[in-house]
Amino acid sequence: MDDLERELEPHIDLENDSDSSEDNSSKGEKKSKFPLVKPIYGDQTQQNGFRRTTSMCRERIREAMLHHRWEEAAEYMVYYPQILEDRNLFTAQPSKEFIWRTATEIFHHHPNSTMEDYNTIYERMKHSGFRHYLMISLEHSFHLLLHQQIEDAKRHLASAESWRHGKETAAQIQNIKLIQAYRGLLDYIIWCDKKSTRSSSDYYESDSNQTMQNYFRQASVNLEEILKNPGVWDCFILRYVEMLEFYEHHKEALQVLNDYAYDSNFPPNPNAHVYLYQYLKRQGASEKRLMKVLKVLHALVPSHELMLEYSSLLLQSEKQSDTQKALGVVLEMLDFNCWGSNLEVWIRLKAVIQKLQNQVDWENIVCEKMAERKDWWLALHLTSFHATKDSKENPELFEVKASLTKILFPDQPLKYSVNGSQVKGKAETKKRKGRRY
């Protein structure tokens, strides 16, 4: 409830419209940062009976919600919208937002709420003022989607997209673009539904195919616009590429993913490179091209799980420099504790070092890579605690790590050791038990 009250302070303006009828609030008045400690009724000399009543009602709603008494909160909420009749511009806008957010929260938890209840409050709040019209419309469509009313959700978004009030502000333009993007996503959902329900024999039937094509075009118009607005648009880009790939528009799909990954106007986004790599892999791209994409991803997220595939591609290369790169990639993965107990990563490190040993100066290469890690890597991976834990929980991991300790730290006193015969005996006992059953 503290968060809700804090968000509803009068200075909040979701769309930052400049209409004079809504902007005459008292900007000089200071508001407390801790709403819960404010007096329930405020300054009694400044409030008439109507405002005292609505203030009391608001406090009762807040108290009921705080203790999850949703039926009681709903009863008070029936009367609170009378506050909209108050002509005080300083309190009108926060009250509208309070009714919108609080009513939807109550309906969400109320055991007897219906879809009609939601529709009523959304429609009332959309038309109680223009400031939040677009965001309320978007939220309304989300709720309709949750109830599988896709066509109704699309209709509400279409209505919001064409809505205008006064001079357009930057916030309004951004919200309209967001609504257009979700309209495209709804067209994609309908397209997927049509695709899943048609039979294989329907593929060449003109009516079925034409319907899908229509939704594909409608979705494309809106989703295509996403790339013109820098941002993180993962869910939209993926759906657009899926449709392009379905219709074998591979050139367009690749262009979309390239722009999303490499356009300097967009913020750095590791997922963009993951999507590009996955697409190229599905299309059978060359190893050289795959490595080029993974190289950028490695620079952004050296601990990414795809670094295992990157190191594998480097290891398959005939270039000695690629083997050295593979060593760096795997070591950087292990710099992160989340990979410390991963057997596959340690096996990969062992494979890289084994191939590296074919080079004359392999010891210098390893020492150079480990020089910057000598002060903390042992404590991270190779203590007696790790040895005991690994020997009990994963003997194979223990054996791989034990075989690498002297190679990685030839001049360091090592604590990663347990009775080797004991570990081997446990592993053999485990295998015998498995064969017995």
WODAZI-V688063 format. One record per pair of residues at least 12 apart in sequence whose ideal C-beta (glycine too) atoms are under 10 Angstrom apart, sorted by the first residue. I is the first residue (numbers start at 1). J is the second residue. Records with the same first field share a line. If there is no record, write none. Layout:
I: J / J
This chain:
1: 35 / 36 / 61 / 62 / 63 / 65 / 66 / 102
2: 34 / 35 / 36 / 66
3: 35
4: 35 / 62 / 65 / 97 / 98 / 101 / 102 / 105
5: 32 / 34 / 35 / 36 / 38 / 58 / 62 / 94 / 98
6: 31 / 32 / 33 / 34 / 35 / 36
7: 35 / 94 / 97 / 98 / 101
8: 35 / 93 / 94 / 95 / 96 / 97 / 98 / 100 / 101 / 102
9: 31 / 32 / 33 / 35 / 94 / 97
10: 25 / 26 / 27 / 29 / 31 / 89 / 90 / 91 / 92 / 93 / 94 / 95 / 97
11: 25 / 27 / 29 / 31 / 93 / 94
12: 93 / 94 / 97 / 131
13: 25 / 93 / 97 / 131 / 132 / 169 / 171
14: 93 / 97 / 131 / 132 / 134 / 135 / 136 / 171 / 175
15: 130 / 131 / 132 / 133 / 134 / 135 / 165 / 169 / 170 / 171 / 172 / 174 / 175
16: 131 / 169 / 170 / 171 / 172
17: 129 / 130 / 131 / 132 / 133 / 165 / 166 / 167 / 168 / 169 / 171 / 172
18: 166 / 167 / 169
19: 129 / 130 / 131 / 165 / 166 / 167 / 169
20: 166
21: 89 / 129 / 130 / 166
22: 89 / 92 / 93 / 129 / 130 / 131
23: 89 / 93 / 131
24: 89 / 90
25: 88 / 89 / 90 / 91 / 92 / 93 / 94
26: 88 / 89 / 90
27: 90
29: 90
35: 62
36: 62 / 66
39: 55
40: 52 / 55 / 56 / 58 / 59 / 60 / 62 / 63
41: 53 / 55 / 56 / 59
42: 55
48: 86
50: 82 / 83 / 85 / 86
51: 83 / 86 / 88 / 91
53: 79 / 80 / 82 / 83
54: 79 / 80 / 81 / 82 / 83 / 84 / 85 / 86 / 91 / 95
55: 83 / 91
56: 76
57: 76 / 77 / 78 / 79 / 80 / 81 / 82 / 83
58: 76 / 77 / 80 / 83 / 95 / 98 / 99 / 102
59: 76
60: 72 / 73 / 75 / 76 / 77 / 79 / 80
61: 73 / 74 / 75 / 76 / 77 / 79 / 80 / 98 / 99 / 102 / 103 / 106
62: 76 / 98 / 102
63: 76
64: 76 / 77 / 106
65: 77 / 102 / 105 / 106 / 109
68: 109
69: 109
70: 105 / 106 / 107 / 108 / 109 / 110 / 111 / 112 / 113
71: 106 / 109 / 110 / 111 / 112
72: 106
73: 102 / 103 / 105 / 106 / 109 / 110
74: 103 / 106 / 107 / 109 / 110 / 112 / 113 / 117
76: 102 / 106
77: 99 / 102 / 103 / 105 / 106 / 107 / 110 / 121
78: 103
80: 95 / 98 / 99 / 102 / 103
81: 95 / 96 / 99 / 103 / 121 / 124 / 125 / 128
82: 95
83: 95 / 96 / 98 / 99
84: 96 / 99 / 124 / 125 / 128 / 129
92: 128 / 129
93: 128 / 129 / 131 / 132
95: 128 / 129
96: 124 / 125 / 128 / 129 / 131 / 132 / 136
97: 125 / 129 / 131 / 132 / 135 / 136
99: 121 / 124 / 125 / 128
100: 121 / 122 / 124 / 125 / 126 / 128 / 132 / 135 / 136 / 139
101: 125 / 132 / 136 / 139
102: 121
103: 117 / 118 / 120 / 121 / 122 / 124 / 125
104: 117 / 118 / 121 / 122 / 125 / 136 / 139 / 140 / 143
106: 121
107: 120 / 121 / 143
108: 143
115: 143 / 144 / 146 / 147 / 149 / 152
118: 139 / 140 / 143 / 144 / 146 / 147
119: 140 / 143 / 144 / 149 / 152 / 156
121: 136 / 140
122: 136 / 137 / 139 / 140 / 141 / 143 / 144 / 156
123: 136 / 137 / 140 / 156
124: 136
125: 139 / 140
126: 139 / 140 / 156 / 159 / 160 / 163
129: 165
130: 163 / 164 / 165 / 166 / 172
131: 165 / 171 / 172
132: 175
133: 160 / 163 / 165 / 172 / 175
134: 157 / 160 / 161 / 163 / 165 / 171 / 172 / 174 / 175 / 176 / 178 / 179
135: 160 / 171 / 175 / 178 / 179
136: 156 / 160
137: 156 / 157 / 158 / 159 / 160 / 161 / 163 / 175 / 179
138: 153 / 156 / 157 / 160 / 175 / 178 / 179 / 182
139: 156
140: 152 / 153 / 156 / 157 / 160
141: 153 / 154 / 155 / 156 / 157 / 158 / 159 / 160 / 179 / 182 / 183 / 186
142: 156 / 157 / 182
143: 156
144: 156 / 157 / 186
145: 182 / 185 / 186 / 189
150: 186 / 187 / 189 / 190 / 193
151: 186 / 190
153: 182 / 183 / 186 / 189
154: 182 / 183 / 185 / 186 / 187 / 189 / 190 / 218
155: 186
156: 179 / 183
157: 178 / 179 / 180 / 181 / 182 / 183 / 184 / 185 / 186 / 222
158: 179 / 180 / 183 / 186
159: 179
160: 175 / 176 / 179 / 180 / 182 / 183
161: 175 / 176 / 177 / 179 / 180 / 182 / 183 / 222
162: 176 / 179
163: 176 / 179
164: 176
173: 229
174: 229 / 231
177: 222 / 225 / 226 / 228 / 229 / 231
178: 226 / 229 / 231
179: 222
180: 221 / 222 / 223 / 225 / 226 / 229
181: 222 / 223 / 225 / 226 / 229 / 231 / 233 / 235 / 236
182: 222 / 235 / 236
183: 218 / 219 / 221 / 222 / 223
184: 218 / 219 / 220 / 221 / 222 / 223 / 224 / 225 / 226 / 236 / 239 / 240
185: 219 / 222 / 223 / 235 / 236 / 239 / 240
186: 215 / 218 / 219 / 222
187: 214 / 215 / 216 / 217 / 218 / 219 / 220 / 221 / 222 / 223 / 239 / 243
188: 215 / 216 / 218 / 219 / 220 / 222 / 223 / 235 / 236 / 238 / 239 / 240 / 242 / 243
189: 215 / 219 / 239
190: 211 / 212 / 214 / 215 / 218 / 219
191: 211 / 212 / 213 / 214 / 215 / 216 / 217 / 218 / 219 / 239 / 242 / 243 / 246
192: 212 / 215 / 239 / 242 / 243 / 246
193: 212 / 215
194: 208 / 209 / 211 / 212 / 213 / 214 / 215 / 216
195: 208 / 212 / 215 / 216 / 243 / 246
198: 211 / 212
212: 243 / 246 / 247
213: 247
215: 243
216: 240 / 243 / 244 / 246 / 247 / 249
217: 243
219: 236 / 239 / 240 / 243
220: 240 / 243 / 244 / 247 / 249 / 252
222: 236 / 240
223: 236 / 237 / 238 / 239 / 240 / 241 / 243 / 244 / 256
224: 236 / 240 / 244 / 252 / 256
226: 240 / 256 / 260
227: 240 / 255 / 256 / 259 / 260 / 263 / 265 / 266
228: 259 / 265
229: 265 / 266
230: 263 / 264 / 265 / 266 / 267
231: 265 / 266 / 267 / 269
232: 260 / 266 / 267 / 268 / 269 / 271 / 272
233: 260 / 266 / 269 / 272
234: 260 / 269 / 271 / 272 / 274 / 275
236: 260
237: 256 / 257 / 259 / 260 / 261 / 269 / 271 / 272 / 275
238: 257 / 260 / 271 / 275 / 278 / 279
240: 252 / 253 / 256 / 257 / 260
241: 253 / 254 / 256 / 257 / 260 / 275 / 276 / 278 / 279
244: 256 / 257 / 279
245: 279 / 282 / 283
250: 279 / 282 / 283
253: 279 / 283
254: 276 / 279 / 280 / 283 / 285
256: 275 / 276 / 279
257: 272 / 273 / 275 / 276 / 277 / 278 / 279 / 280 / 293
258: 272 / 276 / 279 / 293
259: 272
260: 272 / 273 / 275 / 276
261: 273 / 274 / 275 / 276 / 277 / 293 / 296 / 297
262: 276 / 293 / 296
268: 296 / 299 / 300 / 301
269: 300
270: 296 / 297 / 298 / 299 / 300 / 301 / 304 / 306
271: 297 / 300 / 301
272: 293 / 296 / 297 / 300
273: 293 / 294 / 295 / 296 / 297 / 298 / 299 / 300 / 301 / 304 / 306
274: 293 / 294 / 297 / 300 / 301 / 304 / 305 / 306
275: 293
276: 289 / 290 / 292 / 293 / 294 / 296 / 297
277: 289 / 290 / 291 / 292 / 293 / 294 / 296 / 297 / 306 / 309 / 310
278: 293 / 306
279: 293
280: 292 / 293
281: 293 / 309
287: 312 / 313 / 314 / 316 / 317
288: 313 / 317
290: 306 / 309 / 310 / 313
291: 309 / 310 / 313 / 314 / 316 / 317 / 322 / 325
293: 306 / 310
294: 306 / 307 / 309 / 310 / 311 / 313 / 314 / 329
295: 310 / 314 / 325 / 329
297: 310
298: 310 / 311 / 325 / 328 / 329 / 332 / 333
301: 336
302: 328 / 329 / 331 / 332 / 333 / 335 / 336
303: 332 / 333 / 334 / 335 / 336 / 337 / 338 / 339
304: 333 / 336
305: 333 / 338 / 339 / 342 / 345
307: 326 / 329 / 330 / 332 / 333 / 339 / 345 / 348
308: 329 / 330 / 333 / 339 / 342 / 344 / 345 / 348
310: 325 / 326 / 329 / 330 / 333
311: 323 / 325 / 326 / 327 / 328 / 329 / 330 / 331 / 332 / 333 / 345 / 348 / 349 / 351 / 352
312: 326 / 329 / 348 / 351 / 352
313: 326 / 329
314: 326 / 327 / 328 / 329 / 330 / 352
315: 327 / 329 / 330 / 348 / 351 / 352 / 355 / 356
316: 355
320: 355 / 356 / 358 / 359 / 361 / 362 / 365
323: 352 / 353 / 355 / 356 / 358 / 359 / 362 / 365
324: 352 / 356 / 359 / 362 / 365 / 366 / 368 / 369
325: 352
326: 348 / 349 / 351 / 352 / 353 / 355 / 356
327: 348 / 349 / 352 / 353 / 355 / 356 / 362 / 365 / 366 / 368 / 369 / 370
328: 352 / 365 / 369
329: 348 / 349 / 352
330: 345 / 346 / 347 / 348 / 349 / 350 / 351 / 352 / 353 / 369
331: 345 / 349 / 352 / 366 / 369 / 370 / 372 / 373 / 377 / 408
332: 369 / 373
333: 345 / 348 / 349
334: 346 / 348 / 349 / 373 / 377 / 380 / 381
335: 372 / 373 / 376 / 377 / 380 / 381
336: 380
337: 380 / 381
339: 381
340: 380 / 381 / 382 / 386 / 390 / 397 / 401
341: 381 / 386 / 389 / 390 / 393 / 394 / 397 / 401
342: 394 / 397
343: 390 / 394 / 396 / 397 / 398 / 400 / 401
344: 397
345: 397 / 400
346: 381 / 390 / 394 / 396 / 397 / 398 / 399 / 400 / 401 / 403 / 404
347: 396 / 397 / 400
348: 400
349: 400 / 401 / 404 / 407 / 408
350: 400 / 401 / 403 / 404 / 407
352: 366
353: 365 / 366 / 403 / 404 / 407 / 408
354: 407
356: 369 / 407
357: 407
362: 407
363: 407 / 410
366: 404 / 407 / 408 / 409 / 410
367: 407 / 408 / 409 / 410 / 411
369: 408
370: 407 / 408 / 409 / 410 / 412
373: 408 / 409
374: 408 / 409 / 411 / 412
377: 408 / 409 / 412
378: 405 / 408 / 409 / 412 / 413 / 414 / 415 / 416
379: 415
381: 401 / 404 / 405 / 408 / 416
382: 401 / 402 / 404 / 405 / 408 / 409 / 412 / 414 / 415 / 416 / 417
383: 414 / 415 / 416
384: 414 / 415 / 416 / 417 / 418
385: 415 / 416
386: 398 / 401 / 415 / 416 / 418
387: 401 / 402 / 405 / 414 / 415 / 416 / 417 / 418 / 423
388: 416 / 417 / 418
389: 418
390: 402 / 416 / 418 / 423
391: 416 / 417 / 418 / 419 / 420 / 422 / 423 / 424 / 426 / 427
392: 418 / 423 / 426
394: 427
395: 418 / 422 / 423 / 424 / 425 / 426 / 427 / 428 / 430
396: 423 / 427
398: 416 / 417 / 418 / 420 / 423 / 424 / 426 / 427
399: 420 / 423 / 424 / 427
401: 416
402: 414 / 416 / 417 / 418 / 420 / 423
404: 416
405: 417
